[in-house]
Amino acid sequence: MLRHDVPASIVVFLVALPLSLGIAVASGAPILAGLIAAIVGGIVAGAVGGSPLLASGPAAGLTVVVAELVAKFGWKVTTAITVGAGILQILFGLSRIARAALAISPIVVHAMLAGIGITIALQQVHVLLGGTSSSTVWANITGLPSQIVHAQPGAVLIGGIVIVTMLLWKRLPPKWSRIPAPLVAIVLATVVSLVLPLDVKRIAIDGSLFDAIALPTLPDGQWSGFVTGVLTIALIASVESLLSAVAVDKMHKGRKSDLDRELIGQGAANTVSGLLGGLPVTGVIVRSATNVAAGAKSRASAILHGVWLLLFSVFLVGLVEKIPYAALAGLLIMIGVALVKLAHIRLAHRTGDLVVYVVTVLGVMFLNLLEGVVIGLLVAIALMVWRVVRSTVHAEPIEAVTASGVEPGTVRRWRVSIEGTCTFLSLPRLTRALAAVPPGVDVNLELTVDFLDHACCEVIEEWVERHQASGGTVVVDEIGTHAMAAAVSAPPKRHPVATLARGLAPWGATQQGSGPAGDDHTGTDTEACRPVMDGIAQYHRSHAPLLRVHLDRLGGGQNPHALFLACADSRVVPNVITGSGPGDLFTVRNVGNLVPEAQADTSMEAALTFAVEELDVAAVIVCGHSGCGAMGALLDNGAVGSPVGAWIAHAEPSKLAHGDGHPVARAAAEAGFDERDQLGMVNVALQMRTLRHHPLTGRAHAEGRVEIIGLFFDIASGRVLRVTDTGIDYLDPDGATAPRAR
């Protein structure tokens, strides 16, 4: 792997060098503190951490916090805070709470980085203009006009060279863009500053790398601020590192990160960096993305980039003193601007989280980073709560529709739709909408809610009674996951399975208690007709609007994927058990899902010919089911002399195969199926054999145009099994271990 990791480590080193220097300047820390943190981050975090390709070092995301701590406590106390943050991160990792740190809203994290980026850019604009930055964003904004007036041309030129170079470097061909743009920009600006007679301020280093190493110092008082600083550094460094590790995992196909171990590695790096007088360390996405793109294969690349930084700091650190401050200011402005991503702003706008983004950015800029993030999280939580408890209630008249179209102004029915989470907080909106419905009219009440408390349920029930007393009718259509009956029978809770019951359950489960209030048609239907008419009415209210966009595409003809041969049993619904919709299956049903020998049944021959030759289906599926009456009659020699007996005689070969110990029968018996269901599965296997020997489907199967598949629907458990020539396979992952429901 070293043949990949060594070149990658050199590329990462070239990226990390100028960034580390610039971040140290922006943080108000000694220049060499940035190099110390970069060395420790590469070697310690690279060796101990749980994300092999994550490159660590000083990060722009902590510059604002570190600058505030340096101004408040001084540099040596700030290094003690870094040590404390590192120890706390190690405890985080040992307690295995890394995943919990990812629960922070991404919008808040994006906004935090954007606020930091704007703050850095505003600070460094003053340095690029030849001046010094202030400690607050507001002071930097108000002082900018005066700084522009007194700008130093030499500093502006050098900083401008860095910015222009970095902007143009991205447009060069790939063979050039592989060289890190920050390095090229800093080298070019430094050379220009040395060649031209420019009066610019340059970086000053007091002593060597070893002279910069100093033990931290504890504060003399202000312990609450010290503890707050430790917590702030630990939390932000942890979140940024974990998010970077997750992002790096998405960039490559190697082993995924151990996030708890990564926290331990980051904590160890921060502890060592603080003890040696370095900046705080985090996983850095810019370096890590460069590491992956450069072809790194293991943690050796991250470790080696720290080694190259160490060698440079020991033997070539004098070169750093040639770099103008304005050049680093231009680099930091580009870094700060890069933290404000238009994609994140567009995402916040699309998802309705723009207020969270803006509030967090402003909080980070004008208060401080910790308070800004906390305020952003509170706004995000408040927005989430508002969305969760919010419900939408509409009441509108429905114009009458005849064969000639809509009759404007003719209202025969009203629709009241209630969507979302319906709690007592929705009562004002709910009562206002219900009051808008005129008395005596017919009403469809569509309840599409995932949560309904007893307060709203009582209001709806009382209104239904009053409206019916006025001569009107009300059809309550419970489309959502929560039923009204559940709201008063137990504490309110969500019912994720309820949608299935009301959307796919038999008439008996959805039409209970139908009467004048539930009558949605003419009222002249007989009792035999009523379930059908009620079901059609429910279809028009609930499903037709959702299906129209799909049915419109099918208006010109069908193109089904498969011919589905199922038993005529009413308990088997092909589209339900296959999760398919209109246009997916060409369905043929008969008693016992049988395929008679060729030419023995013209109906089956016509169906096979049309499906294979005209519709060009890709599969022919034979589906049996448990408790099949045809199989029971076949076992008991029943229905002899009747049309049913004559038909199921086509399944005699299945009975013989079952009696001879067919392997499918043995597999079914081992799975706990009774004799009738064993015969049903054997029957599916033999119908598949018949299809493979059929003149039409057999030829299509041999040519690879049609696949022949066997299924078995176990009604008691609701599971679908695959039937082969030699056995059965559970398609439900839990089916092989769960007992059969009886």
C-alpha positions in Angstrom: 0.0 0.0 0.0 2.9 2.4 0.5 3.2 2.9 -3.2 -0.2 4.6 -3.0 0.2 6.2 0.5 3.6 7.9 0.1 2.6 10.0 -2.9 -0.8 10.8 -1.3 0.9 11.9 2.0 3.1 14.4 0.1 0.1 16.0 -1.6 -1.7 16.2 1.8 1.5 17.7 3.4 1.6 20.4 0.7 -2.1 21.3 1.3 -1.7 21.2 5.1 1.4 23.4 5.3 -0.1 26.8 4.2 -3.5 26.1 5.9 -1.9 25.4 9.2 0.1 28.6 9.1 -3.0 30.6 8.1 -5.2 29.1 10.8 -2.5 29.9 13.4 -2.5 33.6 12.3 -6.3 33.8 12.3 -6.5 32.2 15.8 -4.1 34.8 17.3 -1.8 31.9 18.3 2.0 31.6 17.7 2.8 30.6 14.1 4.5 27.4 15.1 1.5 26.3 17.2 -0.2 25.6 13.8 2.6 23.4 12.7 2.7 21.6 16.0 -1.0 20.9 15.8 -0.6 19.7 12.2 2.2 17.3 13.1 0.4 15.9 16.1 -2.9 15.6 14.2 -1.2 13.7 11.4 0.8 11.3 13.5 -1.2 10.8 16.7 -4.8 11.0 15.3 -3.7 9.1 12.2 -2.3 6.3 14.2 -4.9 6.0 17.0 -8.1 7.2 15.2 -10.8 5.0 13.8 -11.1 6.6 10.4 -8.0 5.4 8.4 -8.2 8.0 5.6 -9.2 11.0 7.8 -6.4 13.6 7.9 -6.4 15.7 11.0 -4.9 19.0 12.0 -5.8 22.6 13.0 -9.2 23.5 11.5 -10.8 26.8 10.4 -13.9 25.8 12.3 -12.2 26.5 15.6 -10.4 29.7 14.8 -13.1 32.0 16.2 -13.3 30.1 19.5 -9.5 29.9 19.9 -9.1 33.6 19.2 -11.6 34.4 21.9 -9.9 32.1 24.4 -6.4 33.6 23.6 -7.8 37.1 24.0 -9.4 36.2 27.3 -6.9 33.8 28.9 -3.6 34.1 27.0 -1.9 31.4 24.9 -0.6 29.0 27.6 -4.0 28.8 29.4 -5.6 28.2 26.0 -3.3 25.2 25.5 -4.5 23.9 28.9 -8.1 24.2 27.6 -7.0 22.1 24.6 -5.6 19.4 26.9 -8.9 19.4 28.9 -10.9 19.1 25.7 -8.8 16.2 24.5 -9.3 14.3 27.8 -13.0 15.0 27.5 -13.0 13.6 23.9 -11.3 10.5 25.1 -14.1 10.0 27.7 -16.7 10.6 25.0 -15.1 7.8 22.9 -14.8 5.4 25.8 -18.5 5.9 26.7 -19.4 5.0 23.1 -21.6 8.1 22.4 -20.1 9.0 19.1 -23.3 8.4 17.1 -25.2 10.7 19.5 -23.0 13.6 18.4 -24.4 13.2 14.8 -27.9 14.0 16.1 -27.1 17.7 15.7 -29.1 19.2 12.8 -26.9 19.4 9.7 -28.4 22.8 9.0 -27.0 24.1 12.3 -23.6 22.6 11.5 -23.6 24.2 8.1 -24.7 27.5 9.5 -22.0 27.3 12.2 -19.3 26.8 9.6 -20.8 29.6 7.5 -20.8 32.0 10.5 -17.2 31.1 11.2 -16.2 31.6 7.6 -17.8 35.0 7.4 -16.1 36.0 10.6 -12.7 34.9 9.3 -13.2 36.7 6.0 -14.2 39.9 7.7 -11.1 39.7 10.0 -8.6 39.0 7.3 -9.9 41.6 4.9 -8.3 44.2 7.2 -5.0 42.3 7.2 -5.1 42.1 3.4 -5.6 45.8 3.3 -2.5 46.3 5.4 -4.1 46.9 8.7 -5.1 44.9 11.8 -8.4 43.2 12.5 -10.6 43.9 15.5 -11.9 41.3 18.0 -15.6 41.6 17.1 -17.5 41.2 13.8 -19.3 44.5 14.3 -16.1 46.4 14.8 -14.6 44.8 11.7 -17.7 45.8 9.7 -17.8 49.4 10.9 -14.1 49.9 10.6 -13.9 48.5 7.0 -14.6 51.8 5.2 -11.7 53.6 7.0 -9.4 50.6 6.3 -10.2 50.7 2.6 -9.3 54.4 2.5 -6.0 53.8 4.1 -5.2 50.5 2.3 -1.6 49.7 1.6 -1.1 48.9 -2.2 1.6 46.3 -1.6 -0.4 44.2 0.8 -3.5 44.4 -1.5 -1.4 43.3 -4.4 0.0 40.3 -2.5 -3.3 39.2 -1.1 -5.0 39.7 -4.5 -2.4 37.4 -6.1 -3.3 34.7 -3.7 -7.1 35.1 -4.3 -6.8 35.3 -8.1 -4.4 32.3 -8.2 -6.7 30.1 -6.2 -9.7 31.1 -8.3 -8.0 30.5 -11.6 -6.2 27.3 -10.5 -9.5 25.4 -10.4 -10.0 26.1 -14.1 -6.7 24.6 -15.2 -6.4 21.1 -16.8 -6.4 18.2 -14.3 -2.7 17.6 -14.6 -2.0 21.1 -13.2 -4.9 21.2 -10.7 -3.4 18.2 -8.9 -0.8 20.6 -7.4 -2.5 22.1 -4.3 -3.8 25.6 -5.1 -3.0 27.1 -1.6 0.7 26.1 -1.9 1.0 27.6 -5.4 -0.8 30.8 -4.4 1.4 31.3 -1.3 4.7 30.5 -3.1 3.8 32.8 -6.0 2.8 35.7 -3.8 5.9 35.3 -1.7 8.2 35.3 -4.7 6.5 38.4 -6.1 6.9 40.1 -2.7 10.6 39.3 -2.7 11.2 40.4 -6.3 9.3 43.6 -6.3 10.2 46.5 -3.9 7.2 46.1 -1.7 6.9 47.2 1.9 4.9 44.3 3.4 4.8 42.8 6.8 6.1 39.3 7.0 5.7 36.4 9.4 8.1 36.5 12.3 9.1 33.3 14.1 10.8 33.6 17.5 13.1 30.5 17.7 12.8 27.0 16.4 10.0 24.4 16.6 11.5 23.1 19.8 11.6 26.5 21.4 7.9 26.8 20.7 7.1 23.7 22.8 5.8 24.9 26.2 3.8 23.3 28.9 0.3 24.7 29.5 -0.7 26.8 32.4 -3.9 26.7 34.5 -5.9 29.9 34.9 -5.7 32.1 37.9 -9.5 32.3 38.5 -12.2 32.4 35.8 -12.8 28.7 36.2 -16.3 28.8 34.7 -14.9 30.4 31.5 -12.2 27.8 31.5 -14.7 24.9 31.8 -16.9 26.5 29.2 -13.9 26.7 26.8 -13.0 23.0 27.4 -16.6 21.9 26.7 -16.9 24.2 23.6 -13.6 22.9 22.1 -14.5 19.3 22.8 -18.0 19.5 21.4 -17.1 21.4 18.2 -13.9 19.4 17.5 -15.9 16.1 18.1 -18.8 17.0 15.8 -16.6 18.4 13.1 -14.3 15.3 13.2 -17.2 12.9 13.2 -19.0 14.6 10.3 -15.7 14.6 8.4 -15.2 10.9 9.1 -18.7 10.1 7.8 -18.1 12.3 4.7 -14.8 10.5 4.0 -16.6 7.1 4.3 -18.8 8.1 1.5 -15.8 9.0 -0.7 -14.2 5.5 -0.8 -15.3 1.9 -0.7 -12.9 0.7 2.0 -13.6 -0.1 5.6 -16.0 2.2 7.4 -14.9 4.3 10.3 -15.1 3.3 14.0 -16.5 6.6 15.2 -15.9 5.9 18.9 -12.3 5.1 18.3 -12.0 8.2 16.1 -13.1 10.3 19.1 -10.4 8.6 21.2 -7.8 9.4 18.5 -8.9 13.0 18.3 -8.8 13.3 22.0 -5.3 11.9 22.2 -4.2 14.3 19.5 -5.6 17.3 21.3 -4.1 16.2 24.6 -0.7 15.9 23.1 -1.0 19.1 21.0 -2.0 21.1 24.1 0.8 19.7 26.1 3.3 20.7 23.4 1.8 24.2 22.9 -0.2 23.5 19.7 -3.6 24.5 18.4 -6.7 22.3 18.9 -7.0 19.4 16.4 -9.9 18.1 14.4 -10.5 15.9 11.4 -10.3 18.2 8.4 -12.5 17.5 5.4 -10.3 19.5 3.0 -7.2 17.5 3.8 -9.1 14.3 4.0 -10.8 14.8 0.6 -7.4 15.5 -0.9 -6.1 12.3 0.8 -8.8 10.2 -0.8 -8.5 11.9 -4.2 -4.7 11.4 -4.2 -5.2 7.6 -3.9 -4.4 6.9 -0.2 -5.2 3.3 0.9 -4.5 3.2 4.6 -3.8 5.3 7.7 -0.1 5.4 6.6 -0.8 8.4 4.4 -2.2 10.5 7.3 0.7 9.6 9.5 3.3 10.3 6.9 1.9 13.7 6.1 2.5 14.5 9.8 6.1 13.2 9.4 6.8 15.5 6.4 5.4 18.5 8.4 7.8 17.6 11.2 10.8 17.4 8.9 9.9 20.7 7.3 9.4 22.4 10.7 12.8 21.3 11.9 14.9 21.9 8.8 13.1 24.4 6.6 11.0 26.5 8.9 13.1 29.6 8.1 11.3 29.7 4.7 8.1 30.5 6.6 9.5 33.9 7.6 9.6 35.0 3.9 5.7 34.7 3.7 3.9 38.0 3.9 0.9 38.3 6.3 -1.2 39.6 3.4 -0.6 36.3 1.5 -2.0 34.3 4.4 -4.8 36.8 4.7 -5.8 36.1 1.1 -5.6 32.4 1.8 -7.8 32.7 4.9 -10.4 34.9 3.0 -10.7 32.1 0.5 -11.0 29.5 3.3 -13.7 31.6 5.0 -15.7 32.1 1.8 -15.5 28.4 1.0 -17.2 27.6 4.3 -20.3 29.5 3.1 -21.7 27.0 0.6 -24.6 28.1 -1.7 -25.7 24.4 -1.8 -26.3 24.5 1.9 -28.3 27.7 1.6 -30.4 26.3 -1.2 -31.0 23.2 0.8 -32.1 25.2 3.8 -34.5 27.2 1.6 -35.9 24.1 0.0 -36.5 22.3 3.3 -37.9 25.3 5.1 -35.0 25.6 7.4 -33.7 29.0 6.2 -34.7 30.7 9.4 -32.5 28.2 11.4 -29.6 28.8 9.1 -29.8 32.6 9.3 -30.3 32.7 13.1 -27.4 30.4 13.6 -25.1 32.4 11.3 -26.0 35.7 13.0 -25.6 34.2 16.5 -22.1 32.8 15.7 -21.1 36.2 14.2 -22.4 38.7 16.7 -22.5 36.6 20.0 -20.1 33.8 20.1 -19.9 30.3 18.6 -21.3 28.3 21.5 -24.3 30.7 22.0 -24.9 30.9 18.3 -25.0 27.1 18.0 -27.3 26.7 21.0 -29.7 29.3 19.7 -29.7 27.6 16.3 -30.5 24.3 17.9 -33.3 25.8 19.9 -34.8 27.3 16.8 -34.4 24.0 15.0 -36.1 22.2 17.8 -38.9 24.8 17.9 -39.4 24.5 14.2 -39.5 20.7 14.5 -42.1 20.8 17.3 -44.2 23.2 15.3 -44.1 20.9 12.3 -44.9 17.9 14.4 -48.0 19.4 16.1 -49.2 21.2 13.1 -52.3 20.1 11.3 -53.9 21.3 8.1 -57.7 21.6 8.0 -59.6 22.6 4.9 -63.4 22.8 4.2 -64.5 23.4 0.6 -67.6 22.8 -1.5 -67.4 20.3 -4.4 -69.2 21.3 -7.5 -71.5 18.7 -9.0 -70.2 16.6 -11.9 -72.4 15.1 -14.6 -71.8 13.3 -17.9 -71.4 16.7 -19.6 -68.8 17.9 -17.1 -68.7 20.1 -14.0 -71.8 22.2 -13.2 -70.4 25.5 -12.0 -72.2 26.9 -9.0 -74.0 23.6 -8.2 -72.8 22.3 -4.9 -74.0 18.8 -3.9 -71.3 17.9 -1.4 -68.6 19.4 0.9 -65.2 18.0 1.6 -63.5 18.5 4.9 -59.8 17.3 5.0 -57.8 17.0 8.2 -54.1 16.3 7.7 -51.0 15.9 9.9 -50.9 15.7 13.7 -54.3 16.6 15.2 -54.1 17.6 18.9 -55.9 20.1 21.1 -53.5 22.8 19.6 -55.5 22.4 16.4 -58.9 22.9 17.9 -59.3 26.6 16.9 -58.5 25.8 13.2 -60.6 22.6 13.3 -63.7 24.3 14.8 -63.4 27.2 12.4 -63.3 24.9 9.4 -66.2 22.7 10.6 -68.3 25.8 11.3 -67.9 26.9 7.7 -69.9 23.8 6.5 -73.5 24.7 5.8 -76.1 22.6 7.7 -78.0 19.9 5.8 -75.4 19.2 3.1 -73.6 15.9 2.4 -70.0 15.9 3.7 -66.9 13.8 3.1 -64.6 14.1 6.2 -61.2 12.9 5.1 -59.0 12.1 8.2 -55.4 11.8 7.1 -53.6 12.0 10.4 -50.8 10.2 12.1 -51.8 11.3 15.6 -55.2 12.2 17.0 -56.0 13.0 20.6 -59.3 12.7 22.4 -60.0 16.4 22.4 -60.1 16.6 18.6 -61.9 13.3 18.4 -64.7 14.6 20.7 -65.0 17.8 18.6 -65.3 15.8 15.4 -67.9 13.4 16.8 -70.0 16.1 18.3 -70.0 18.0 15.0 -71.0 14.9 13.1 -74.0 14.4 15.4 -75.1 18.0 15.0 -74.7 17.9 11.3 -76.7 14.7 10.9 -79.4 16.2 13.1 -79.6 19.1 10.7 -80.4 16.7 7.9 -77.0 16.3 6.4 -74.9 13.2 6.0 -71.2 12.7 6.9 -68.8 10.0 5.5 -65.8 9.8 7.8 -62.9 8.4 5.6 -60.0 7.5 7.9 -57.2 7.5 5.3 -54.3 8.2 7.7 -52.5 6.0 10.2 -54.7 6.8 13.2 -58.3 5.8 13.7 -60.8 7.9 15.7 -61.8 4.8 17.8 -58.3 4.6 19.1 -58.2 8.1 20.3 -60.7 7.5 23.1 -59.8 3.9 24.0 -56.3 4.5 25.2 -53.6 7.2 25.5 -52.9 8.6 22.1 -50.1 7.1 20.1 -49.1 6.6 16.5 -50.3 3.6 14.6 -47.9 2.9 11.6 -49.8 -0.2 10.5 -53.2 1.4 10.5 -52.8 2.7 6.9 -52.5 -0.9 5.7 -55.7 -1.9 7.5 -57.8 0.9 6.0 -56.1 0.9 2.6 -56.1 -2.8 1.8 -58.3 -4.6 4.4 -61.5 -6.3 3.4 -64.8 -4.5 3.3 -65.8 -5.9 6.7 -62.9 -4.1 8.3 -63.6 -0.7 6.7 -67.4 -0.5 6.3 -68.5 -1.4 9.8 -71.5 0.6 11.0 -72.4 2.0 7.5 -75.7 3.6 7.5 -77.2 7.0 6.8 -74.0 8.7 7.9 -71.8 6.4 5.9 -74.0 6.2 2.8 -72.1 7.8 0.0 -74.3 7.0 -3.0 -78.0 6.9 -4.0 -79.5 5.0 -1.1 -81.4 2.7 -3.4 -78.8 -0.1 -3.4 -79.7 -3.5 -1.9 -77.8 -5.0 0.9 -76.0 -7.2 -1.6 -74.9 -4.1 -3.6 -74.1 -1.9 -0.6 -70.5 -3.1 0.1 -69.5 -2.8 -3.6 -70.9 0.7 -3.8 -69.4 1.8 -0.5 -66.0 0.4 -1.7 -66.3 2.3 -5.0 -67.1 5.4 -3.2 -64.1 5.0 -0.9 -61.9 4.3 -4.0 -63.1 7.6 -5.6 -62.4 9.5 -2.4 -59.1 8.0 -1.4 -57.3 6.2 -4.2 -58.5 7.5 -7.5 -56.8 10.9 -7.1 -53.5 9.2 -6.4 -53.8 6.8 -9.2 -54.9 9.1 -12.0 -51.3 10.2 -12.9 -50.3 6.6 -13.4 -53.5 5.5 -15.1 -53.2 8.4 -17.5 -50.0 6.8 -18.9 -51.8 3.4 -19.3 -54.7 4.9 -21.3 -53.2 3.9 -24.6 -52.5 0.3 -23.8 -50.9 -2.2 -21.4 -47.3 -3.4 -21.0 -47.3 -5.8 -18.1 -44.2 -7.3 -16.7 -45.5 -10.7 -15.9 -48.4 -13.1 -16.4 -49.6 -14.0 -12.9 -51.5 -17.3 -12.6 -53.2 -17.5 -9.3 -55.9 -19.5 -7.6 -59.4 -18.1 -7.8 -59.5 -18.0 -3.9 -60.8 -14.7 -2.7 -58.1 -14.4 0.0 -55.3 -14.2 -2.6 -54.9 -10.7 -4.0 -52.0 -10.7 -6.5 -51.3 -6.9 -6.5 -51.2 -6.8 -2.7 -48.8 -9.7 -2.2 -46.5 -8.5 -5.0 -46.6 -4.8 -4.1 -47.7 -4.0 -7.7 -50.2 -1.7 -9.2 -52.3 -1.2 -12.4 -50.4 -2.3 -15.5 -47.8 -4.5 -13.8 -49.5 -7.9 -13.9 -51.5 -9.7 -16.5 -53.6 -11.9 -14.1 -55.2 -15.2 -14.9 -57.1 -17.0 -12.2 -58.7 -20.4 -12.0 -59.5 -23.0 -9.3 -56.2 -24.5 -8.1 -53.9 -22.3 -10.3 -53.7 -25.1 -12.9 -52.1 -25.2 -16.3 -53.7 -28.1 -18.3 -51.8 -29.8 -20.9 -51.5 -28.0 -24.2 -54.9 -27.5 -26.0 -56.8 -28.9 -23.1 -58.3 -25.6 -22.1 -58.8 -22.9 -24.8 -59.1 -20.1 -22.2 -55.6 -20.9 -20.7 -54.2 -21.3 -24.2 -55.5 -17.9 -25.2 -54.1 -16.2 -22.1 -50.7 -17.7 -22.5 -50.6 -16.8 -26.2 -51.7 -13.2 -25.7 -49.3 -12.7 -22.7 -46.2 -14.2 -24.4 -46.7 -13.3 -28.0 -48.6 -10.0 -27.9 -47.7 -8.5 -24.5 -44.1 -9.9 -24.5 -44.1 -10.5 -20.7 -40.8 -11.2 -19.0 -42.1 -13.8 -16.6 -44.9 -16.3 -16.0 -45.6 -16.7 -12.3 -47.6 -19.6 -10.8 -48.9 -18.8 -7.3 -50.5 -21.3 -4.9 -51.7 -20.6 -1.4 -52.3 -22.3 1.9 -55.7 -23.8 2.8 -56.5 -24.3 -0.9 -60.0 -25.9 -1.3 -59.0 -27.5 -4.6 -56.0 -29.2 -3.0 -58.2 -30.4 -0.2 -60.8 -31.8 -2.6 -58.0 -33.5 -4.5 -56.6 -35.2 -1.4 -60.1 -36.4 -0.3 -61.2 -37.4 -3.8 -64.1 -35.0 -3.4 -66.2 -33.2 -6.1 -66.2 -36.4 -8.2 -68.6 -36.1 -11.1 -69.0 -32.4 -10.8 -67.5 -29.6 -13.0 -65.1 -28.9 -10.1 -64.0 -32.5 -10.0 -63.5 -32.6 -13.8 -61.3 -29.5 -13.6 -59.1 -30.5 -10.6 -58.5 -33.8 -12.4 -55.8 -31.8 -14.2 -53.9 -31.8 -10.9 -53.7 -35.6 -10.5 -50.0 -35.6 -11.4 -49.4 -33.3 -8.5 -51.2 -35.7 -6.2 -49.1 -38.6 -7.5 -45.9 -36.6 -7.1 -46.8 -35.7 -3.5 -47.5 -39.3 -2.7 -44.1 -40.3 -4.1 -42.3 -38.0 -1.7 -41.5 -35.0 -4.0 -38.6 -33.0 -2.5 -40.9 -29.9 -2.3 -43.3 -31.9 -0.1 -40.5 -32.9 2.1 -39.2 -29.3 2.5 -42.7 -28.1 3.2 -43.2 -30.8 5.9 -40.0 -29.8 7.6 -41.1 -26.2 7.6 -44.3 -27.2 9.5 -46.9 -27.1 6.7 -49.7 -29.7 6.7 -50.5 -32.2 4.0 -52.8 -30.0 2.0 -50.3 -27.1 1.9 -47.6 -29.6 1.0 -49.7 -30.7 -2.0 -50.3 -27.0 -2.9 -46.6 -26.4 -3.1 -46.0 -29.6 -5.1 -48.8 -28.5 -7.4 -47.0 -25.2 -8.1 -43.8 -27.0 -8.9 -45.6 -29.3 -11.4 -47.4 -26.4 -13.0 -44.0 -24.8 -13.6 -42.8 -28.1 -15.2 -45.9 -28.1 -17.4 -45.1 -24.5 -18.5 -41.5 -25.4 -19.3 -42.8 -28.3 -21.6 -45.6 -26.2 -23.1 -45.0 -25.6 -26.9 -45.3 -21.8 -26.4 -44.0 -21.0 -23.0 -41.4 -23.8 -23.2 -39.9 -22.3 -26.3 -39.9 -18.8 -24.9 -38.3 -20.1 -21.7 -35.6 -22.0 -23.6 -34.8 -18.8 -25.7 -34.4 -16.8 -22.5 -37.4 -14.5 -23.2 -39.5 -15.7 -20.3 -38.7 -16.8 -16.8 -41.0 -19.2 -15.0 -41.4 -18.6 -11.3 -43.3 -20.4 -8.5 -44.8 -18.7 -5.4 -46.8 -19.8 -2.5 -48.9 -17.4 -0.3 -49.2 -18.6 3.3 -52.4 -16.8 4.3 -52.1 -17.4 8.1 -48.7 -15.6 8.3 -49.1 -13.3 5.4 -45.8 -14.5 4.0 -44.9 -15.3 0.4 -42.5 -18.2 -0.3 -40.5 -19.1 -3.4 -41.2 -22.6 -4.8 -38.5 -24.3 -6.8 -38.2 -27.8 -8.3 -36.4 -29.0 -5.2 -37.7 -27.0 -2.3 -39.0 -23.7 -0.9 -37.3 -20.4 0.0 -38.5 -17.8 2.4 -38.6 -14.4 0.8 -39.4 -12.8 4.2 -36.0 -12.4 6.0 -37.7 -13.5 9.3 -39.8 -16.3 7.7 -37.4 -19.1 8.1 -37.1 -18.7 11.9 -40.6 -17.5 12.9 -43.3 -20.0 13.7 -46.2 -20.2 11.3 -49.3 -18.4 12.5 -52.4 -20.6 12.8 
